[in-house]
Amino acid sequence: MGKLTVEKDCNGIKGLVVITPQAFGDSRGYFMETYNQNDFREAGIDCTFVQDNQSASTRGVLRGLHFQINFPQDKLVRVVRGEVFDVAVDLRKGSETFGKWFGVRLSAENKKQFFIPKDFAHGFLVLSDEAEFCYKVTDFYHPNDEGGLMWNDPAIGVEWPMGDLKEEDLLLSDKDKLHPPFEEFVRTYRS
């Protein structure tokens, strides 16, 4: 598999994978394969991506924690400009790590990618002045199928690397400000 460095089952959570593709560089710049079906299949990621998405955000933007309710998606995420702290929360019914989270810094510099399987909540915090975030998904977006969790719910306990940012400095969408706590998700979807 020489083209990829793979870290599986991050923080003991089965299915989460951090991938670092091999970049070939010289004085002109670099080249790397960001996705090769054979290499990813060998790394245990065997799914069909149907849509690519890209977003741009500024420092302090926090997006998440999002999930699709009835049409869950596998995601392969990466950053092509800047840096983010990317988080996945296990929402799989019956999982031994249900409610547990893992986070990883993704940047244009480290070129890491993060594979998040279906039935995880996902979000990220922009750490650089600007960031461009790209992700592949295995199902199409269904606007009436959105779910979310409160980004700072102590029951989940995500340790966002705020640096000198204060909570009041964070930029969240109106929708992200209103996501319910984890306890409500459990009552609504997993009882």
N, C-alpha and C positions, 0 to 999 in steps of 0.2 A: 504494500500500500504506500510506499515511500512518498507519495505526493501530499498526504494529509497527516497531520498530527491530531490524534483524537483522544479526548477525555470523556469517558462514558460515565453514566449514572452519577452525575455531579451532586455532591453533598449527600450521597446515598439515595438520590431520587432516580429510580429506574426510568430510562427513556430520555432523560436530558443529556445532550451531547454538545460539547464545545469542540469546534473543528478549526484548525489552523492550516489553511492551504499553504503549499510551498510556493514562495515567490522567487522568481529568477530576476535578479537586478544587475544593472551595470550603470555606467555614467549617464546613459540616456533615460533611465527610469527602471521600471520593472514590468514583468508579465506574470500572471498567475491564472489558473483555472479556478473560477469561483464555484463552479458546479460541474461535476462529471458524474453521471448516473452510475457508472460502474464503480467508481471509487467510493461514492456515498453508499451504494448497496453493500460493498465490502465492509464499510464502517457500521453496518446495521441499520442504515436509513434507506428503506425501500418503499418509497411512496411516489405518487404522481403529482407534481405541482401543476396547478391550472391557472395561476394568476401571479404576476409580480406587482408589487406596490413600492412606492417610494414617498417619503415625507421629508420635509425640511423643518427644523425647529431651532430656536435660539436657547441660550443658556437659561436654565431654570425651568424649562418646559418639562412637565411631567405628564406623560400619557399613560393612562391605565388606572387600574388593573382591569383589562378587558378579556372577555371570552365570548364565544358563540354558544348559545344554549342548545339548540336542536341540530345545528349544522357545524359541529366543531371542526377546527382546522389544525393540521400540522403546520408549523411555521419554521422557516429557515431564515434567520435574520442576520444582518451585518450592517456595518457603518462604512460609508464611502468617503465621508468628510466629517472631521471632528471626533467627538467621543461621547458615549452614553454609558450609563449603568443600566443594564438590561436585566429584568427579573421575570421569573416564572414561578407560579404557585400551583402546586398539585391539587386539582379538584376531582381526581378520578375516584369514583365511588368504590369503596373497598380497598383502596390503596393503603399500604402500610405507612406511606409518607403523606397521607391526605392532610392538606393545610400547611405543609412544609414548603419553604421557598428556597430558591437559589438565585444568586445574582452574579453577573460577570461584566467586566468592562469590555466594551466593544469599541474599537477605534479604527480610523483609516490607517493608523500607524501599525497596530498589532494584527490587523487583518483577520481577527478571529470572527467565526460565525457561530451562531447558537441555534441548535435544533430543539424545538419545543413541540412535543407531541400533542395530539388532541386532548381535550379536557384539562387544560392548564389555563389559568389566568396569566396575562402577559402585560407588562408595562415597562417604561423606561424613563429615566431622568437624563436630560442633556447636561453634560458637564463642561463642554467647550463653549466658546462664544456662539458657534453655529454647528449644526450637525445635519447630515443627510443620512437617512436610515432607509435601508432596502430590505424587503422581505418577500419570500415566495410562500404561497399557501396552497393547500391541497383541496380547498373547496372555495366556491365563490362567496363573496360577501353578501349576506342577507340582512338588510338594514333593520328588519323587524325581529331579528334574532339576537340582538346585542344583550350582553350581560356585563356586569362589572362589580368590582369589590372596592371598598374604601382603601385608598392607597396607603394610608397610615394606620390601619387597624392594628391595635396592639395584640389582638388574638393571632394575627399572622406574624407581626413583628419584623417586617422588612427593615433592614438597616441601610437606608439610603445614604450614600456618601455625600452629605450636604456641603462639606467644606465650609466656606464662609456664607453660604446661602442660608437664609432663615426661612421658616415655613411660610411666612407672609410674602416672601420673594418668589415663591413657586408660581408658575403659570399653568393653570389647569383649565380645561374646558368647563363650561357650566355643567355639562353632563357628568364629567369626572368628579366634580365637587359633590355630587349627590349620590354616588354609588353607596349601596348599603354595606354594613359590616358583614364579616365572614359568618357570624352566627345566623344572620338572616338568610344568607345563601344556603347554609346547612339545613335550616328549617324548610326553605322553599323548594330546593332542588335535590337534597340528599336524604330526606326523611322518609 
